[in-house]
Amino acid sequence: MPCPSFVRALFRPLRSAAPLLALVASPAWAQDDIDIDTISRLADIVRWGGVITSLFVVAGAWMLLRLLGRFVAAFGSEFSSRRLTLHKVSTIGQFVIYVATTILVLLLSFRVDETTLAVIGGTVAVAVGFAMKDLVASFIAGVIVMLDRPFQVGDRVNFGGEYGDITAIGLRSVRMQTLDDNTVTIPNSKFLSDVTSSGNYGALDMQVVMDFHIAADQDIERAREIVNEAVLSSRYVFLAKPVVILVNQWVSDYLVGVRLRLKAYVLDTRFEKAFESDVNLRVLRAFQHEGILTPGQSRPAP
């Protein structure tokens, strides 16, 4: 009959393996089996040959987008009057290429049947949905922006403290080129809740507002004539639309004066700041030549 010490030595490995056996029998291990089974089914619905073909499709779509961008840039610089129209066509073309490429890649890479839909409709779809909720929201917002059109490519827009030209409207975001030559990327979902101001809304010309202040005892009529002449003689003014000069009293904490508010149209949004500089320079020179003083300014002693 074996001694008690021999029996304890015989069953000691079994006692060490007991936690492992309990883990195998636990629900967590069963859940791991389910996860492995789900992964294997997902691997079965993937067309690996189609995945390789999809890489060539994506590369072709990328090259097509580059060619479209170069075409618009080249012809937009040659035909300035058609620049915004070309940008609109480019935006629609990019949207079609993105959607068509996405659908084609999905059809080539996956076997879409009832089993595939059942798997996608399960735990994997929920996990992917949580991970991509912001991307999906931006995609839906991009479609709404394309249909509702609060602005267009080429518009000069003020949004969220940024001011510049819309250069691209994508499925996820909008790109804006500021006047400081910075590229700002804004998610499409931001445009669904915030206010957007478009200065030209699809037109090349845009209204520009400038203020000029003079002292209350100065020749207001002459100052108004100077501002009007400065605008009409500028090479950037768009004369097909009216030039308006509004006159009203201007009051600060310590000074009283007259404000001349100019509202005129620049012939192309790209020349907005050049137009402002040109008119301001002409007006200030004429004011100095005519001796028209600004509020708080005194005449030099003879």
C-alpha positions, 0 to 999 in steps of 0.5 A: 500500500502506497504511503501517504506522502507518495499519494500527495506527490501523485495528486499535486500536479492535478491540484496545480492544473485545477485552475486551468480546468476551471478556466476552460469550463468557465463562460469566459472561455466559451465567450473566447470560443465565440469570438474565435468563431466570429473571427473565422466567419469574418475571414471567410467572407473576405475575398483576398484576391478582391482586396488586392484588386481594391488596392489598384482601384484605390490607387486609380481613384487617387490618380483620377482625383489628382488629375481632376485637381490639376485640370481645375487649377490649370483652367481656373487660372486661364479662365478666371470668369469660369473659376468658380464653375470649375470648382463646383464641377470638381467638387461634384466629381470628387464626391462621385469618385469617393462614393463609387470607389467605396462601393466598388471596394466593398463589393470586391473585398467582401462576399455579400450574402445573408451570412455576411449581413448577419455577421455585420449586424452583430457585435462587430457592427456595433463595435465598428459603429461606436468607433466610426460614429464621428466619421459617419456623422461627418459623412452625413453632414457632408452630404447635407452640405452638398445638397443644402449648399450653405456655401460653395467652393470658391466662396469667401466664408467667415466661420468659427473665427476663421475667414478665407476661401473654401477650397474643397468640400469633402465627405469628411471635412471642408478645407479653407484657405485663410488670407494668411495662407493657412489651410484650415480643416473643418469637420462637416458636422460643425456646419450643422449647428454653427452660423456660416457667413458667405460673402459672395455665394457663388459669384466672383464679385463681393461687397467690401465695407470700409469706414473713414472718419473725419472731424465734425467741423470738416467739409463733409461733402468734399470728403464724400467726393474724395471717397467716391472718386477713389473707389471709381478710379480703382482698377479692382472695383466692380462697376456693374454694381452700385457704390454707396457711401453712408454718412452718419455721426460717430461718437466715442468716449471723448471724441465726436466726428463723422463716419463715411461708410463705403460699400462697394464691390470688388471684381474678384474676391481674390483682390479684396485686400488689394482693393481695400489698400488701394482705396484707403491709400487714395483717400488718405492722400487726398485727405492730407492734400485737402487738409481734411482732419480726422477726429482729434487731429489738429492743424499744424502750426504755421 
